[in-house]
Amino acid sequence: MFRNDVGFTLIEFLVSIVILMVGLLGLLQAVNVSYSHSLQNQLRNEAVIVADDEMAKELAKGFEGVAPVIVPGVPTPPVLRNYTVSRKILSGFKLYSVSRTGSVLDTQNTKQVTLEVRWNYKGVRYTHNASGALSKTNQ
């Protein structure tokens, strides 16, 4: 009787394909997780840039240009301003929501500007805060 024991059986071949597919799926999941973390970090970096740009614009206005308006003898409540900024991320655009708060510190000689930049990624809300102060100079 003739027996050919060279080669794989169909069962061995199917088992090897299943093992190969599990390995490839694990590799693809690792690529997916690394892409997600990379994009999340890129979004955070862009939020820091947005906060820095917006803070530079606010501080460039000078002491008198930064809200709130000072009325002598009247306590000044914080002034809130909300707006959105669109930034290009990879091949698309991402909207960042910016909340600007201005308040008066220490007997109306210093103003504080606080920015909160918010964005959403995969259903989770992230924020980045930046704060700066302007002092009145006596000349």
Backbone as a chain_set.jsonl record, in Angstrom:
{"seq": "MFRNDVGFTLIEFLVSIVILMVGLLGLLQAVNVSYSHSLQNQLRNEAVIVADDEMAKELAKGFEGVAPVIVPGVPTPPVLRNYTVSRKILSGFKLYSVSRTGSVLDTQNTKQVTLEVRWNYKGVRYTHNASGALSKTNQ", "coords": {"N": [[0.84, -1.146, 0.0], [0.468, 2.263, -0.726], [1.692, 5.096, 0.929], [1.627, 8.548, 1.507], [3.254, 10.621, 3.436], [4.111, 13.181, 3.417], [3.818, 16.723, 3.805], [1.006, 18.856, 4.794], [-1.987, 18.198, 6.603], [-5.454, 18.921, 6.032], [-6.667, 19.813, 8.393], [-4.455, 20.609, 9.958], [-3.567, 22.723, 8.4], [-5.768, 24.524, 8.571], [-5.744, 25.082, 11.336], [-3.268, 26.368, 11.546], [-3.813, 28.661, 10.007], [-5.782, 29.894, 11.597], [-4.26, 30.503, 13.896], [-2.425, 32.279, 12.763], [-4.198, 34.328, 11.957], [-5.171, 35.247, 14.458], [-2.831, 36.346, 15.513], [-2.359, 38.389, 13.599], [-4.686, 39.952, 13.95], [-4.265, 40.854, 16.559], [-1.988, 42.427, 16.108], [-3.077, 44.397, 14.396], [-4.893, 45.566, 16.162], [-3.118, 46.705, 17.99], [-1.947, 48.632, 16.338], [-4.206, 50.233, 15.896], [-4.746, 51.182, 18.525], [-2.384, 52.614, 19.031], [-2.578, 54.597, 17.043], [-4.887, 55.926, 17.926], [-4.019, 56.968, 20.425], [-1.966, 58.612, 19.522], [-3.396, 60.486, 17.972], [-4.979, 61.604, 19.979], [-3.005, 62.867, 21.554], [-2.092, 64.687, 19.657], [-4.373, 66.28, 19.338], [-4.494, 67.401, 21.906], [-2.063, 68.85, 21.939], [-2.643, 70.699, 19.946], [-4.713, 72.075, 21.186], [-3.3, 73.347, 23.224], [-1.785, 75.086, 21.665], [-3.856, 76.632, 20.571], [-4.825, 77.844, 22.931], [-2.54, 79.298, 23.67], [-2.264, 81.057, 21.46], [-4.712, 82.501, 21.605], [-4.461, 83.626, 24.155], [-2.246, 85.267, 23.772], [-3.377, 87.109, 21.983], [-5.292, 88.307, 23.665], [-3.695, 89.432, 25.73], [-2.215, 91.201, 24.248], [-3.89, 93.312, 23.861], [-3.559, 95.074, 25.908], [-3.713, 96.726, 29.167], [-6.016, 98.394, 29.47], [-7.583, 97.505, 27.379], [-8.414, 94.953, 27.927], [-11.2, 93.221, 29.015], [-12.675, 92.967, 32.246], [-14.588, 96.05, 32.218], [-13.573, 98.683, 34.207], [-15.161, 100.203, 36.834], [-14.941, 102.751, 39.052], [-15.221, 102.082, 42.514], [-17.205, 100.181, 42.243], [-17.727, 96.772, 42.562], [-16.322, 94.459, 40.302], [-17.722, 91.976, 38.379], [-16.72, 88.733, 37.077], [-16.161, 88.558, 33.554], [-17.503, 86.748, 30.937], [-16.764, 85.145, 27.922], [-17.607, 83.267, 25.117], [-16.47, 81.311, 22.395], [-15.697, 79.659, 19.257], [-12.959, 77.892, 17.776], [-11.551, 76.805, 14.822], [-9.39, 74.253, 13.834], [-6.946, 72.737, 11.725], [-6.51, 69.339, 11.636], [-4.669, 66.608, 10.831], [-6.231, 65.28, 8.085], [-8.56, 66.667, 8.323], [-10.817, 68.94, 10.05], [-10.947, 70.303, 13.339], [-13.04, 71.403, 15.919], [-12.539, 73.683, 18.495], [-13.701, 74.754, 21.562], [-13.662, 77.815, 23.144], [-13.536, 79.413, 26.205], [-13.441, 82.503, 27.653], [-12.501, 84.238, 30.463], [-12.496, 87.166, 32.335], [-11.188, 88.983, 35.062], [-10.869, 91.24, 37.855], [-8.101, 91.855, 39.893], [-6.578, 92.448, 43.087], [-7.247, 95.378, 44.189], [-7.937, 96.705, 41.767], [-5.678, 97.136, 40.135], [-4.612, 95.11, 38.737], [-5.442, 92.825, 36.21], [-6.871, 89.683, 35.481], [-6.785, 87.168, 33.058], [-8.402, 84.335, 32.014], [-8.393, 81.391, 30.186], [-10.272, 78.725, 28.903], [-9.992, 75.914, 27.078], [-11.877, 73.666, 25.259], [-12.549, 70.382, 24.008], [-13.868, 67.554, 22.235], [-13.346, 64.05, 22.079], [-13.9, 60.952, 20.889], [-16.295, 60.805, 22.383], [-15.549, 61.759, 24.863], [-14.978, 64.527, 26.941], [-12.464, 66.921, 26.919], [-10.276, 69.284, 28.528], [-8.279, 72.267, 28.55], [-6.558, 74.605, 30.436], [-5.567, 78.01, 30.63], [-3.893, 80.83, 31.966], [-3.412, 84.307, 32.515], [-1.969, 87.468, 33.542], [-2.377, 91.004, 33.755], [-0.857, 94.036, 34.634], [-1.425, 97.355, 35.754], [0.534, 100.055, 34.859], [2.053, 102.808, 36.43], [2.688, 105.882, 35.128]], "CA": [[0.0, 0.0, 0.0], [1.251, 3.481, -0.889], [1.355, 6.182, 1.872], [2.377, 9.775, 1.324], [3.216, 11.353, 4.698], [4.738, 14.484, 3.209], [2.86, 17.813, 3.678], [0.069, 19.139, 5.872], [-3.382, 17.798, 6.406], [-6.363, 20.072, 5.992], [-6.86, 20.281, 9.773], [-3.244, 21.337, 10.341], [-3.564, 23.959, 7.644], [-6.78, 25.404, 9.147], [-5.266, 25.514, 12.646], [-2.198, 27.362, 11.334], [-4.457, 29.888, 9.533], [-6.423, 30.507, 12.762], [-3.185, 31.074, 14.719], [-1.93, 33.437, 12.024], [-5.216, 35.378, 12.007], [-5.175, 35.804, 15.816], [-1.652, 37.2, 15.593], [-2.575, 39.578, 12.774], [-5.692, 40.789, 14.6], [-3.595, 41.506, 17.682], [-1.138, 43.466, 15.549], [-3.946, 45.476, 13.931], [-5.426, 46.263, 17.34], [-2.026, 47.53, 18.51], [-1.849, 49.792, 15.446], [-5.374, 51.059, 16.173], [-4.554, 51.841, 19.827], [-1.311, 53.608, 18.902], [-3.131, 55.705, 16.253], [-5.81, 56.656, 18.786], [-3.233, 57.736, 21.396], [-1.255, 59.647, 18.779], [-4.364, 61.528, 17.633], [-5.362, 62.257, 21.234], [-1.915, 63.771, 21.9], [-2.074, 65.759, 18.68], [-5.474, 67.169, 19.693], [-4.089, 68.13, 23.108], [-1.053, 69.826, 21.541], [-3.315, 71.757, 19.202], [-5.443, 72.866, 22.181], [-2.309, 74.204, 23.88], [-1.463, 76.137, 20.699], [-5.024, 77.519, 20.527], [-4.823, 78.64, 24.171], [-1.421, 80.232, 23.601], [-2.613, 82.096, 20.475], [-5.79, 83.338, 22.122], [-3.938, 84.386, 25.287], [-1.401, 86.329, 23.207], [-4.288, 88.137, 21.459], [-5.9, 89.028, 24.791], [-2.701, 90.225, 26.443], [-1.755, 92.254, 23.345], [-4.826, 94.436, 23.947], [-3.122, 95.984, 26.959], [-4.507, 96.737, 30.397], [-7.322, 99.03, 29.274], [-8.352, 96.783, 26.366], [-8.893, 93.663, 28.427], [-12.395, 93.314, 29.864], [-13.867, 93.765, 32.417], [-14.475, 97.498, 32.332], [-13.453, 99.041, 35.621], [-15.93, 101.352, 37.31], [-14.447, 102.988, 40.415], [-16.138, 101.89, 43.628], [-18.18, 99.125, 41.966], [-17.064, 95.477, 42.355], [-16.464, 94.0, 38.927], [-17.869, 90.523, 38.268], [-16.001, 88.17, 35.937], [-16.808, 88.651, 32.249], [-17.322, 85.476, 30.242], [-16.971, 85.2, 26.48], [-17.442, 81.949, 24.517], [-16.369, 81.262, 20.938], [-15.074, 78.437, 18.769], [-11.809, 78.027, 16.901], [-11.392, 75.618, 13.984], [-7.983, 73.97, 13.536], [-6.752, 71.585, 10.846], [-5.85, 68.183, 12.244], [-4.496, 65.591, 9.791], [-6.921, 65.627, 6.845], [-9.859, 67.263, 8.642], [-10.819, 70.087, 10.944], [-11.458, 70.06, 14.683], [-13.528, 72.608, 16.581], [-12.199, 73.876, 19.892], [-14.532, 75.76, 22.209], [-12.825, 78.627, 24.034], [-14.229, 80.283, 27.167], [-12.534, 83.508, 28.176], [-12.991, 84.91, 31.665], [-11.637, 88.239, 32.808], [-11.559, 89.46, 36.39], [-9.974, 92.233, 38.431], [-7.417, 91.409, 41.108], [-5.942, 93.393, 44.02], [-7.609, 96.811, 44.14], [-8.111, 97.179, 40.395], [-4.421, 97.416, 39.443], [-4.238, 93.919, 37.982], [-6.526, 92.051, 35.599], [-6.532, 88.301, 35.171], [-7.492, 86.575, 31.927], [-8.354, 82.879, 32.082], [-8.957, 80.72, 29.021], [-10.517, 77.285, 28.991], [-10.176, 75.338, 25.743], [-12.541, 72.364, 25.384], [-12.762, 69.613, 22.793], [-14.37, 66.195, 22.447], [-12.722, 62.993, 21.295], [-14.521, 59.655, 21.183], [-17.327, 60.96, 23.397], [-14.993, 62.223, 26.131], [-14.668, 65.95, 26.903], [-11.157, 67.279, 27.461], [-10.098, 70.721, 28.71], [-6.952, 72.811, 28.835], [-6.717, 75.936, 31.014], [-4.421, 78.916, 30.593], [-4.202, 82.038, 32.716], [-2.41, 85.356, 32.426], [-2.336, 88.659, 34.297], [-1.863, 92.309, 33.298], [-0.823, 95.042, 35.701], [-1.406, 98.752, 35.314], [1.779, 100.732, 35.227], [1.886, 104.24, 36.692], [3.727, 106.603, 34.396]], "C": [[0.908, 1.238, 0.0], [0.767, 4.549, 0.094], [2.254, 7.374, 1.602], [2.232, 10.598, 2.598], [3.864, 12.732, 4.582], [3.64, 15.535, 3.076], [1.955, 17.921, 4.89], [-1.284, 18.542, 5.553], [-4.229, 19.062, 6.407], [-6.576, 20.644, 7.389], [-5.645, 21.086, 10.23], [-3.179, 22.693, 9.628], [-4.563, 24.963, 8.241], [-6.357, 25.922, 10.526], [-4.173, 26.574, 12.487], [-2.774, 28.692, 10.83], [-5.122, 30.618, 10.698], [-5.37, 31.165, 13.652], [-2.622, 32.329, 14.053], [-2.918, 34.606, 12.086], [-5.284, 36.025, 13.397], [-3.985, 36.745, 15.993], [-1.818, 38.485, 14.799], [-3.623, 40.509, 13.38], [-5.118, 41.516, 15.812], [-2.697, 42.635, 17.203], [-1.969, 44.648, 15.056], [-4.55, 46.248, 15.096], [-4.355, 47.154, 17.956], [-1.828, 48.777, 17.652], [-3.002, 50.754, 15.711], [-5.215, 51.833, 17.485], [-3.476, 52.912, 19.722], [-1.775, 54.808, 18.085], [-4.058, 56.564, 17.114], [-5.056, 57.521, 19.8], [-2.476, 58.873, 20.711], [-2.192, 60.801, 18.427], [-4.8, 62.297, 18.875], [-4.278, 63.25, 21.662], [-1.83, 64.943, 20.931], [-3.198, 66.768, 18.953], [-5.132, 68.006, 20.919], [-3.05, 69.2, 22.77], [-1.679, 70.995, 20.791], [-4.124, 72.65, 20.149], [-4.497, 73.805, 22.924], [-1.935, 75.359, 22.954], [-2.612, 77.133, 20.595], [-5.037, 78.419, 21.759], [-3.71, 79.679, 24.137], [-1.714, 81.377, 22.629], [-3.667, 83.051, 21.016], [-5.32, 84.182, 23.315], [-3.051, 85.527, 24.788], [-2.262, 87.453, 22.638], [-4.891, 88.968, 22.581], [-4.894, 89.935, 25.476], [-2.153, 91.355, 25.573], [-2.678, 93.473, 23.369], [-4.395, 95.464, 24.985], [-4.097, 95.999, 28.119], [-5.899, 97.296, 30.171], [-8.192, 98.257, 28.288], [-8.936, 95.473, 26.832], [-10.1, 93.888, 29.317], [-12.069, 92.663, 31.189], [-13.568, 95.257, 32.501], [-14.487, 97.852, 33.812], [-14.26, 100.301, 35.898], [-15.502, 101.583, 38.752], [-15.543, 102.811, 41.464], [-17.155, 100.783, 43.432], [-17.419, 97.816, 41.766], [-17.359, 94.962, 40.948], [-16.602, 92.484, 38.895], [-17.04, 90.009, 37.092], [-16.83, 88.304, 34.656], [-16.474, 87.387, 31.477], [-17.619, 85.668, 28.771], [-16.673, 83.821, 25.913], [-17.36, 82.085, 23.008], [-15.678, 79.963, 20.551], [-13.936, 78.784, 17.821], [-11.674, 76.716, 16.136], [-9.918, 75.458, 13.647], [-7.892, 72.736, 12.662], [-5.942, 70.522, 11.574], [-5.842, 67.075, 11.195], [-5.232, 66.025, 8.528], [-8.288, 66.249, 7.093], [-9.687, 68.454, 9.559], [-11.436, 69.697, 12.277], [-11.87, 71.386, 15.286], [-13.118, 72.582, 18.049], [-13.088, 74.991, 20.429], [-13.68, 76.49, 23.242], [-13.733, 79.481, 24.906], [-13.195, 81.216, 27.772], [-13.189, 84.204, 29.357], [-11.991, 85.984, 32.056], [-12.11, 88.683, 34.184], [-10.497, 90.431, 36.884], [-9.4, 91.662, 39.722], [-6.914, 92.614, 41.882], [-6.173, 94.877, 43.725], [-7.498, 97.418, 42.748], [-6.831, 97.609, 39.701], [-3.958, 96.244, 38.595], [-5.492, 93.233, 37.463], [-6.012, 90.659, 35.267], [-7.404, 87.837, 34.016], [-7.298, 85.073, 32.028], [-9.049, 82.313, 30.853], [-9.143, 79.247, 29.331], [-10.822, 76.8, 27.583], [-10.739, 73.941, 25.927], [-12.655, 71.712, 24.018], [-13.231, 68.223, 23.18], [-13.619, 65.235, 21.545], [-13.282, 61.663, 21.78], [-15.496, 59.747, 22.358], [-16.835, 61.424, 24.754], [-14.624, 63.695, 25.969], [-13.337, 66.194, 27.606], [-11.082, 68.796, 27.598], [-8.625, 71.044, 28.924], [-7.165, 74.24, 29.32], [-5.409, 76.715, 30.903], [-4.838, 80.203, 31.297], [-3.055, 83.027, 32.577], [-2.889, 86.58, 33.172], [-1.67, 89.88, 33.674], [-1.919, 93.263, 34.472], [-0.771, 96.421, 35.087], [-0.099, 99.365, 35.776], [1.497, 102.217, 35.414], [3.035, 104.978, 36.021], [3.647, 108.078, 34.673]], "O": [[1.963, 1.257, 0.635], [-0.417, 4.883, 0.109], [3.472, 7.242, 1.483], [1.187, 11.212, 2.818], [4.128, 13.37, 5.6], [2.659, 15.329, 2.361], [2.103, 17.194, 5.872], [-1.67, 18.402, 4.392], [-3.75, 20.143, 6.748], [-6.657, 21.863, 7.54], [-5.805, 22.146, 10.834], [-2.772, 23.691, 10.222], [-4.227, 26.136, 8.399], [-6.594, 27.088, 10.843], [-4.158, 27.565, 13.217], [-2.264, 29.751, 11.196], [-5.035, 31.843, 10.78], [-5.58, 32.286, 14.116], [-2.373, 33.33, 14.725], [-2.505, 35.754, 12.252], [-5.441, 37.242, 13.493], [-4.128, 37.825, 16.566], [-1.455, 39.56, 15.278], [-3.466, 41.729, 13.329], [-5.456, 42.674, 16.058], [-2.65, 43.694, 17.829], [-1.59, 45.797, 15.284], [-4.7, 47.467, 15.016], [-4.663, 48.259, 18.403], [-1.571, 49.859, 18.18], [-2.795, 51.967, 15.745], [-5.522, 53.024, 17.537], [-3.637, 54.004, 20.266], [-1.402, 55.938, 18.402], [-4.016, 57.792, 17.038], [-5.415, 58.679, 20.012], [-2.362, 59.968, 21.261], [-1.82, 61.966, 18.569], [-4.969, 63.516, 18.822], [-4.596, 64.361, 22.087], [-1.531, 66.067, 21.337], [-2.994, 67.974, 18.815], [-5.449, 69.195, 20.965], [-3.14, 70.327, 23.255], [-1.287, 72.145, 20.983], [-4.208, 73.859, 19.931], [-4.863, 74.942, 23.22], [-1.783, 76.492, 23.411], [-2.382, 78.341, 20.536], [-5.238, 79.627, 21.641], [-3.921, 80.823, 24.537], [-1.443, 82.537, 22.939], [-3.53, 84.269, 20.897], [-5.741, 85.33, 23.463], [-3.102, 86.632, 25.328], [-1.922, 88.626, 22.791], [-4.992, 90.189, 22.468], [-5.205, 91.088, 25.775], [-1.677, 92.361, 26.099], [-2.28, 94.555, 22.938], [-4.834, 96.613, 24.935], [-5.159, 95.378, 28.072], [-6.875, 96.713, 30.643], [-9.419, 98.345, 28.354], [-9.851, 94.937, 26.207], [-10.033, 94.662, 30.271], [-11.179, 91.813, 31.206], [-12.451, 95.67, 32.81], [-15.326, 97.365, 34.569], [-14.055, 101.336, 35.264], [-15.68, 100.704, 39.594], [-16.651, 103.328, 41.315], [-17.901, 100.466, 44.359], [-16.552, 97.742, 40.895], [-18.492, 95.023, 40.471], [-15.698, 91.774, 39.336], [-16.696, 90.784, 36.2], [-18.054, 88.176, 34.684], [-15.31, 86.999, 31.373], [-18.62, 86.29, 28.412], [-15.614, 83.255, 26.186], [-18.087, 82.876, 22.407], [-15.141, 79.254, 21.402], [-13.947, 79.82, 17.156], [-11.681, 75.64, 16.734], [-9.267, 76.413, 13.224], [-8.665, 71.792, 12.83], [-4.841, 70.777, 12.061], [-6.9, 66.655, 10.727], [-4.883, 67.055, 7.95], [-9.096, 66.349, 6.169], [-8.574, 68.916, 9.813], [-12.338, 68.862, 12.335], [-11.146, 72.376, 15.183], [-13.324, 71.592, 18.751], [-13.208, 76.048, 19.811], [-13.058, 75.867, 24.103], [-14.601, 80.191, 24.399], [-12.195, 80.77, 28.334], [-14.31, 84.701, 29.25], [-10.786, 85.738, 32.103], [-13.313, 88.748, 34.436], [-9.369, 90.44, 36.391], [-10.113, 91.067, 40.531], [-6.846, 93.711, 41.328], [-5.353, 95.526, 43.075], [-7.009, 98.538, 42.593], [-6.894, 98.389, 38.751], [-3.012, 96.374, 37.819], [-6.478, 93.082, 38.185], [-4.875, 90.483, 34.831], [-8.61, 88.081, 33.997], [-6.169, 84.59, 32.117], [-10.165, 82.713, 30.522], [-8.285, 78.608, 29.94], [-11.799, 77.229, 26.97], [-10.169, 73.123, 26.649], [-12.833, 72.385, 23.003], [-13.021, 67.772, 24.306], [-13.296, 65.556, 20.401], [-13.144, 61.307, 22.95], [-15.518, 58.871, 23.223], [-17.614, 61.481, 25.706], [-14.021, 64.073, 24.965], [-13.112, 65.741, 28.729], [-11.755, 69.517, 26.861], [-7.843, 70.223, 29.405], [-7.881, 75.008, 28.678], [-4.316, 76.172, 31.055], [-5.997, 80.611, 31.229], [-1.886, 82.645, 32.526], [-4.086, 86.726, 33.416], [-0.563, 89.807, 33.142], [-2.9, 93.299, 35.215], [-0.158, 96.634, 34.041], [0.314, 99.213, 36.926], [0.768, 102.813, 34.62], [4.205, 104.729, 36.312], [4.445, 108.851, 34.142]]}, "num_chains": 1, "name": "protein.A"}
